[in-house]
Amino acid sequence: MQGTRLDTGRIRAARRVIDPVFLDTPLYRCEALEPGLGCAVSIKLETANPVRSFKGRGTELAASLLAARGSTAVVCASAGNLGQALAWSGRNRGLDVTVVASRSATAAKLDRIRALGARLELVDGDHESARDRAAAVARYDGVRLLEDSLDVETCEGAATIGLELAGAVPSFDAVLIALGGGALATGVGHVLKALAPEVEVICVQPLGAPAMTRSWHARRVVTTGPVRTIADGVAGRRPLPAVLDDLLLVADDAVLVREESIVAGMRMLLEHAGLVVEPSAALGVAAVLEDRDRFAGRHVVTVVCGGNVDADAYLGWVGG
């Protein structure tokens, strides 16, 4: 698509370097969800891989390019999922990986980063503090900084999901995508606008972490104060201008949902689809719950983007 930083030819080529374990994830109609949502619903299941999130697609592409260029080390900031994915991809390509995360990040995600062999540095503050520290580490140590959503590899890796959706039969009317830093939304949105422009691309973000959604509506970067959401995977507050520019070209709408709707979506995915998901992965279902009239009679796909969650926290949400 003209105007974005992404390229459909590169996205197609990315499939050749991404480990097949991350590709062609399940896409299926989930009829059990439909009575409660009032529309036809299909699930694109991005938890069925070794790191239980879509992030492995982007880190596979990034790590492959780094290794080909002779890089030996890389650092990133992560709320947890990117760090796991980069640790997995880097280990398989001989890269030394450092992940910077907030001390308040989900413990299960941090444990997996360590288990995958990455060096983990924890900082006080939120994800934005981790971003600042990762940039400082890259400067001081002279290593490559991988910035989620800003580095186009993370977007084009995620965009391979769009290739799989665009080729789906039967087709669908709308796709619901969790919106955080923007890699998933810009990647999938780019491909669908290029190959299936009739599909409505709807981004979903928590009301307690609204920075990118507010920026999309204002058509300029809007920063926010502290985030207040259980959906840690999308809890940024400083949108990146280049990513917003891409999002403005590929998203048809961006909506905010309440915390209680996110929890209700997690509970529905457990009870009716047998899926344990993290809060960010329930945003699409939450969007339908809050606006049934908009989706009535339509066929929607929701991208279930991650399944890394602390067991105790999860039981507290869905069992409450």
Secondary structure, DSSP 8 states (H G I E B T S, - for coil): -TTSS--HHHHHHHTTTS-GGGSS--EEE-GGGHHHHTSEEEEEETTSSTTSBTHHHHHHHHHHHHHHTT--EEEEE-SSHHHHHHHHHHHTTT-EEEEEEETTS-HHHHHHHHHTT-EEEEESS-HHHHHHHHHHHHHHHT-EEE-TTTSHHHHHHHHHHHHHHHT-SS--SEEEEE-SSSHHHHHHHHHHHHH-TTSEEEEEEETTS-HHHHHHHHTS----SS---S-GGG--SS--HHHHHHHHHH-SEEEEE-HHHHHHHHHHHHHHH-----GGGGHHHHHHHH-HHHHTT-EEEEEE-B----HHHHHHHHT-
